[in-house]
Amino acid sequence: MFKNQRGFTLIEMLIVLMIISVLVMLLIPNLGKKSKEVNEKGCEALVSVVQAQADAYYIEKNSYPGTIEILKTAEYITEDQTTCPDGKTSLTIDEEGKVSSGDAP
């Protein structure tokens, strides 16, 4: 009756789904390990950007800002640039104008 119709059998579909499942199980744990590294790199990049803005503030005002809040109120940085991408680590500025993250030595 349906001799010439071609398609996938149930067994072939199950084998393909099993292979995809195994690949997903191998990839997901590796992606979770990378998120910490991505947050660290993002924090380093943000520190560089805010440092450049602190230097721009110094060029215009002839003194470094005392706090991150001063940079924010002077509109050199935005609210979301006051903390690292992890949302927990705040940025600080020392008296010499060096920007660092809270976890930096």
TIMI-808484 format. One record per residue: residue number from 0; residue in one letter; x, y, z of N, C-alpha, C in turn. Coordinates in nm, 2 decimals. Example, Ala and Ser with C-alpha at 12.3 -4.5 7.8 and 13.67 -1.06 7.14 Angstrom:
2
KESE    n  res    n_c1    n_c2    n_c3   ca_c1   ca_c2   ca_c3    c_c1    c_c2    c_c3
KESE    0    A    1.32   -0.57    0.78    1.23   -0.45    0.78    1.32   -0.33    0.78
KESE    1    S    1.28   -0.22    0.71    1.37   -0.11    0.71    1.29    0.00    0.79
//
This chain:
105
KESE    n  res    n_c1    n_c2    n_c3   ca_c1   ca_c2   ca_c3    c_c1    c_c2    c_c3
KESE    0    M    0.08   -0.12    0.00    0.00    0.00    0.00    0.09    0.13    0.00
KESE    1    F    0.18    0.14    0.09    0.27    0.26    0.10    0.41    0.22    0.08
KESE    2    K    0.44    0.14   -0.02    0.58    0.09   -0.05    0.68    0.19   -0.08
KESE    3    N    0.65    0.29   -0.16    0.74    0.39   -0.21    0.76    0.51   -0.12
KESE    4    Q    0.69    0.52   -0.01    0.71    0.64    0.08    0.83    0.62    0.17
KESE    5    R    0.91    0.72    0.17    1.04    0.71    0.25    1.03    0.80    0.37
KESE    6    G    1.09    0.77    0.48    1.08    0.85    0.60    1.17    0.78    0.71
KESE    7    F    1.17    0.84    0.82    1.26    0.79    0.93    1.18    0.69    1.01
KESE    8    T    1.24    0.59    1.06    1.17    0.50    1.15    1.18    0.55    1.29
KESE    9    L    1.10    0.49    1.38    1.10    0.53    1.52    1.24    0.51    1.58
KESE   10    I    1.31    0.40    1.55    1.44    0.37    1.60    1.54    0.47    1.56
KESE   11    E    1.54    0.52    1.43    1.63    0.62    1.39    1.61    0.75    1.46
KESE   12    M    1.48    0.79    1.48    1.45    0.91    1.55    1.50    0.90    1.70
KESE   13    L    1.49    0.79    1.76    1.53    0.77    1.90    1.68    0.78    1.91
KESE   14    I    1.75    0.72    1.81    1.90    0.73    1.81    1.95    0.87    1.80
KESE   15    V    1.89    0.95    1.71    1.93    1.09    1.69    1.90    1.17    1.82
KESE   16    L    1.78    1.15    1.88    1.75    1.22    2.01    1.85    1.18    2.12
KESE   17    M    1.89    1.05    2.12    1.99    1.01    2.22    2.12    1.08    2.20
KESE   18    I    2.17    1.09    2.08    2.29    1.15    2.05    2.29    1.30    2.09
KESE   19    I    2.18    1.37    2.05    2.16    1.51    2.09    2.16    1.53    2.24
KESE   20    S    2.10    1.44    2.31    2.09    1.44    2.46    2.23    1.43    2.52
KESE   21    V    2.31    1.34    2.47    2.44    1.32    2.52    2.53    1.44    2.50
KESE   22    L    2.52    1.50    2.38    2.59    1.62    2.35    2.55    1.74    2.44
KESE   23    V    2.43    1.75    2.47    2.38    1.86    2.56    2.43    1.83    2.70
KESE   24    M    2.43    1.71    2.75    2.47    1.68    2.88    2.62    1.71    2.90
KESE   25    L    2.70    1.69    2.79    2.84    1.72    2.79    2.87    1.87    2.79
KESE   26    L    2.79    1.95    2.72    2.82    2.09    2.70    2.77    2.18    2.82
KESE   27    I    2.66    2.15    2.88    2.60    2.24    2.98    2.69    2.25    3.10
KESE   28    P    2.75    2.15    3.16    2.84    2.18    3.27    2.96    2.26    3.24
KESE   29    N    3.01    2.25    3.12    3.12    2.34    3.08    3.08    2.48    3.07
KESE   30    L    2.96    2.51    3.02    2.92    2.65    3.01    2.90    2.71    3.15
KESE   31    G    2.86    2.63    3.25    2.84    2.68    3.39    2.98    2.72    3.45
KESE   32    K    3.08    2.65    3.41    3.22    2.68    3.47    3.27    2.81    3.41
KESE   33    K    3.23    2.84    3.29    3.28    2.96    3.22    3.22    3.09    3.27
KESE   34    S    3.10    3.09    3.33    3.04    3.21    3.37    3.12    3.29    3.47
KESE   35    K    3.19    3.22    3.56    3.27    3.30    3.66    3.39    3.37    3.59
KESE   36    E    3.45    3.30    3.49    3.56    3.36    3.42    3.51    3.48    3.33
KESE   37    V    3.39    3.47    3.28    3.33    3.58    3.20    3.31    3.70    3.29
KESE   38    N    3.25    3.67    3.41    3.23    3.78    3.50    3.36    3.85    3.55
KESE   39    E    3.47    3.77    3.57    3.59    3.83    3.61    3.65    3.92    3.49
KESE   40    K    3.64    3.87    3.37    3.69    3.95    3.26    3.61    4.07    3.24
KESE   41    G    3.48    4.06    3.26    3.39    4.18    3.24    3.42    4.28    3.35
KESE   42    C    3.45    4.24    3.47    3.49    4.33    3.58    3.62    4.40    3.54
KESE   43    E    3.72    4.33    3.49    3.84    4.39    3.45    3.82    4.50    3.34
KESE   44    A    3.74    4.46    3.25    3.71    4.56    3.14    3.64    4.68    3.19
KESE   45    L    3.55    4.66    3.29    3.47    4.78    3.35    3.57    4.87    3.43
KESE   46    V    3.66    4.81    3.50    3.76    4.89    3.57    3.84    4.97    3.48
KESE   47    S    3.88    4.92    3.36    3.95    5.00    3.26    3.87    5.11    3.21
KESE   48    V    3.74    5.09    3.18    3.66    5.20    3.13    3.64    5.31    3.24
KESE   49    V    3.61    5.27    3.36    3.59    5.37    3.46    3.72    5.44    3.49
KESE   50    Q    3.84    5.37    3.48    3.97    5.44    3.50    3.99    5.55    3.40
KESE   51    A    3.95    5.52    3.27    3.96    5.62    3.17    3.87    5.74    3.20
KESE   52    Q    3.75    5.71    3.25    3.66    5.82    3.29    3.72    5.90    3.40
KESE   53    A    3.78    5.84    3.50    3.84    5.91    3.61    3.96    6.00    3.56
KESE   54    D    4.03    5.95    3.46    4.14    6.03    3.40    4.08    6.15    3.33
KESE   55    A    3.97    6.12    3.26    3.91    6.24    3.19    3.86    6.34    3.29
KESE   56    Y    3.81    6.30    3.40    3.76    6.39    3.51    3.88    6.47    3.56
KESE   57    Y    4.00    6.40    3.57    4.12    6.47    3.62    4.16    6.58    3.52
KESE   58    I    4.15    6.54    3.39    4.20    6.64    3.29    4.11    6.76    3.29
KESE   59    E    3.98    6.74    3.31    3.89    6.86    3.31    3.89    6.94    3.44
KESE   60    K    3.89    6.87    3.56    3.88    6.93    3.69    4.01    6.95    3.76
KESE   61    N    4.12    6.89    3.71    4.25    6.91    3.77    4.26    6.84    3.90
KESE   62    S    4.18    6.75    3.93    4.19    6.66    4.05    4.10    6.54    4.03
KESE   63    Y    4.14    6.43    4.09    4.07    6.30    4.08    3.94    6.31    4.16
KESE   64    P    3.84    6.23    4.12    3.72    6.23    4.20    3.75    6.15    4.33
KESE   65    G    3.68    6.18    4.44    3.71    6.11    4.56    3.63    5.98    4.57
KESE   66    T    3.52    5.97    4.50    3.44    5.85    4.50    3.38    5.82    4.36
KESE   67    I    3.33    5.70    4.35    3.26    5.66    4.23    3.13    5.75    4.21
KESE   68    E    3.07    5.78    4.32    2.95    5.86    4.32    2.97    6.00    4.25
KESE   69    I    3.09    6.05    4.28    3.12    6.18    4.21    3.12    6.17    4.06
KESE   70    L    3.19    6.06    4.01    3.19    6.03    3.87    3.05    6.01    3.82
KESE   71    K    2.96    5.95    3.89    2.83    5.92    3.85    2.74    6.05    3.84
KESE   72    T    2.75    6.13    3.95    2.68    6.25    3.95    2.73    6.35    3.84
KESE   73    A    2.85    6.35    3.81    2.91    6.44    3.71    2.88    6.38    3.57
KESE   74    E    2.81    6.27    3.56    2.77    6.20    3.44    2.89    6.15    3.35
KESE   75    Y    3.00    6.11    3.42    3.11    6.04    3.35    3.08    5.89    3.33
KESE   76    I    3.01    5.84    3.43    2.97    5.70    3.42    2.82    5.69    3.45
KESE   77    T    2.76    5.57    3.43    2.62    5.55    3.46    2.60    5.47    3.58
KESE   78    E    2.48    5.45    3.63    2.46    5.38    3.75    2.50    5.23    3.74
KESE   79    D    2.48    5.17    3.62    2.52    5.03    3.61    2.67    5.01    3.60
KESE   80    Q    2.75    5.12    3.58    2.89    5.11    3.58    2.96    5.12    3.71
KESE   81    T    2.88    5.13    3.82    2.94    5.14    3.95    2.96    5.00    4.02
KESE   82    T    2.91    4.90    3.96    2.93    4.76    4.01    2.97    4.67    3.89
KESE   83    C    3.04    4.56    3.92    3.09    4.47    3.82    2.97    4.39    3.77
KESE   84    P    2.98    4.32    3.66    2.87    4.24    3.60    2.81    4.14    3.69
KESE   85    D    2.88    4.09    3.79    2.82    4.00    3.89    2.72    4.06    3.98
KESE   86    G    2.72    4.19    3.98    2.62    4.27    4.06    2.65    4.28    4.21
KESE   87    K    2.76    4.22    4.25    2.80    4.22    4.39    2.92    4.30    4.42
KESE   88    T    3.01    4.31    4.33    3.14    4.38    4.35    3.13    4.52    4.31
KESE   89    S    3.15    4.61    4.41    3.15    4.75    4.38    3.29    4.80    4.34
KESE   90    L    3.29    4.91    4.26    3.42    4.97    4.22    3.45    5.08    4.32
KESE   91    T    3.58    5.11    4.34    3.62    5.21    4.43    3.73    5.29    4.37
KESE   92    I    3.75    5.41    4.42    3.86    5.50    4.37    3.94    5.54    4.49
KESE   93    D    4.08    5.52    4.48    4.16    5.57    4.60    4.20    5.71    4.58
KESE   94    E    4.27    5.77    4.67    4.30    5.91    4.67    4.40    5.95    4.56
KESE   95    E    4.46    5.85    4.50    4.55    5.88    4.38    4.48    5.86    4.25
KESE   96    G    4.35    5.83    4.25    4.27    5.82    4.13    4.27    5.68    4.07
KESE   97    K    4.32    5.58    4.14    4.32    5.45    4.08    4.19    5.37    4.11
KESE   98    V    4.13    5.33    4.01    4.00    5.25    4.02    4.03    5.11    4.04
KESE   99    S    3.96    5.04    4.13    3.97    4.90    4.15    3.84    4.84    4.19
KESE  100    S    3.83    4.71    4.17    3.71    4.64    4.22    3.73    4.60    4.36
KESE  101    G    3.62    4.58    4.43    3.62    4.55    4.57    3.70    4.43    4.61
KESE  102    D    3.72    4.33    4.51    3.79    4.21    4.54    3.94    4.22    4.50
KESE  103    A    3.98    4.34    4.45    4.12    4.35    4.41    4.21    4.37    4.53
KESE  104    P    4.33    4.33    4.52    4.42    4.34    4.64    4.46    4.49    4.66
//
